[in-house]
Structure formats: C-alpha cells, structure tokens
C-alpha cells in the first residue's frame, strides 16, 4: 500500500507558523497547516541532510512496510524515527527525493485520513 501524504518544499525563508525541531536542525511548517498538504522546510546550515533534500521538493507517501518499499532502491536517508510512532526514509527516484513514511502508531496525528485525501 502506498498513499500520497504530502509535498515538502525546501526554503531559506522563515515561514509563519514554523516549528523548530532542534534535534533535526530543521524549521518546519507541518503539512497539516496547509489546505494543500504543503510542508515547508528550512534547514540550519549544519543540519545533516543531503543537498538533494535541501534543494529539491520531495513527495511523501505513507507505506505499510518501509523495508519492502526500500528494497532495491537508492537510499538517500536511511530509516529513522523523527517522532514517536513514525519511521521515515528517503529514496531517490529519477533524481528526485521521495519520502516514505511508516506509521507504527495507527493514531499518529500526522497520519493522513482518507477524508483529507479528497480533491
């Protein structure tokens, strides 16, 4: 199962409503604050993030099995847990970053619900 989750757009400008995630050296405006599911990301200079993620927007998908979705793919950022109840990894697809999210907590607040997916 693969379901669209959000688009992440890197920026160098502060955005209203951003949150500082100190452990990631990242300022982020959650996709939940956007009616279009846009996540804004601004990185500190010394954040351990590949240039591809710093410079190119990414598309994120919720997946049922992170390990199987990563099999045979070019890994950009290995699996990690940015918050309790979710594991993420980034792969490269035709030169673009793709984020894969696996929710280990089915009630995680960042998990998109079907009703939010309607266009």
C-alpha positions as CSV (number, residue, x, y, z in Angstrom):
1,X,0.0,0.0,0.0
2,X,1.3,3.4,-1.0
3,X,-0.8,6.5,-0.3
4,X,0.1,10.1,-1.1
5,X,0.8,12.0,2.2
6,X,2.3,15.5,1.4
7,X,4.8,17.5,-0.6
8,X,7.8,19.0,1.1
9,X,9.3,22.2,-0.2
10,X,12.7,23.4,1.0
11,X,13.0,27.2,1.6
12,X,15.6,29.5,3.0
13,X,13.0,32.0,4.3
14,X,11.2,31.8,7.6
15,X,7.5,31.0,7.3
16,X,4.7,31.9,9.6
17,X,3.8,29.0,12.0
18,X,7.1,27.2,11.6
19,X,8.3,24.9,14.4
20,X,11.9,24.4,15.3
21,X,12.9,20.7,15.6
22,X,16.2,21.2,17.4
23,X,17.3,17.5,17.1
24,X,17.0,17.7,13.3
25,X,18.3,21.3,13.0
26,X,15.1,22.0,11.0
27,X,12.4,24.6,11.0
28,X,9.2,23.1,9.6
29,X,5.6,24.2,8.8
30,X,3.5,21.0,9.0
31,X,1.6,19.8,6.0
32,X,-1.4,19.8,8.4
33,X,-1.4,23.6,8.4
34,X,-1.8,23.8,4.6
35,X,-5.1,23.0,2.9
36,X,-3.0,21.6,0.0
37,X,-0.7,19.4,2.2
38,X,2.4,21.5,1.7
39,X,5.2,21.1,4.2
40,X,7.8,23.9,4.3
41,X,11.3,23.0,5.5
42,X,14.1,25.4,6.4
43,X,17.4,23.8,7.5
44,X,20.1,25.1,9.7
45,X,23.5,25.3,8.0
46,X,24.9,22.3,9.8
47,X,21.9,20.0,9.5
48,X,22.9,16.5,8.5
49,X,20.7,16.5,5.4
50,X,21.7,15.7,1.8
51,X,21.8,18.6,-0.6
52,X,19.1,16.9,-2.7
53,X,16.6,17.2,0.2
54,X,17.8,20.8,0.9
55,X,17.3,21.9,-2.7
56,X,14.6,19.8,-4.4
57,X,11.0,19.4,-3.3
58,X,10.0,15.9,-2.3
59,X,6.8,13.9,-2.4
60,X,5.9,11.8,0.6
61,X,3.9,8.6,0.7
62,X,2.5,6.6,3.6
63,X,3.6,3.0,3.2
64,X,2.6,-0.2,5.1
65,X,6.0,-1.7,5.1
66,X,9.0,0.6,4.9
67,X,11.6,-2.2,4.5
68,X,9.9,-3.7,1.5
69,X,9.3,-0.3,-0.2
70,X,13.1,0.4,0.2
71,X,14.2,-2.9,-1.3
72,X,16.3,-2.4,-4.4
73,X,16.1,1.4,-4.2
74,X,18.8,4.1,-3.9
75,X,18.7,5.1,-0.2
76,X,19.2,8.8,0.4
77,X,18.3,9.0,4.1
78,X,18.2,5.6,6.0
79,X,15.2,4.7,8.2
80,X,14.9,6.9,11.3
81,X,12.2,8.0,13.7
82,X,11.7,11.8,13.8
83,X,8.9,11.4,16.3
84,X,7.3,8.6,18.3
85,X,5.0,6.4,16.2
86,X,6.5,7.1,12.8
87,X,9.5,5.8,10.8
88,X,10.7,7.6,7.7
89,X,13.3,7.1,5.0
90,X,14.2,8.9,1.8
91,X,14.9,7.2,-1.5
92,X,15.9,8.7,-4.9
93,X,13.5,8.2,-7.9
94,X,14.9,9.6,-11.2
95,X,17.0,12.2,-9.4
96,X,14.2,13.4,-7.1
97,X,13.9,12.7,-3.3
98,X,10.9,10.6,-2.2
99,X,9.9,10.3,1.4
100,X,8.4,7.1,2.7
101,X,6.5,7.1,6.0
102,X,5.5,4.1,8.0
103,X,3.2,4.8,11.0
104,X,3.8,2.3,13.8
105,X,1.0,4.2,15.7
106,X,-2.2,4.0,13.7
107,X,-3.5,7.1,15.6
108,X,-0.4,9.2,15.0
109,X,-1.6,12.8,14.5
110,X,0.4,13.2,11.2
111,X,-1.3,10.2,9.6
112,X,-3.5,11.4,6.8
113,X,-7.1,10.3,6.9
114,X,-9.0,9.3,3.8
115,X,-11.3,12.3,4.1
116,X,-8.3,14.7,3.8
117,X,-7.3,12.9,0.6
118,X,-10.3,14.1,-1.4
119,X,-9.6,16.7,-4.1
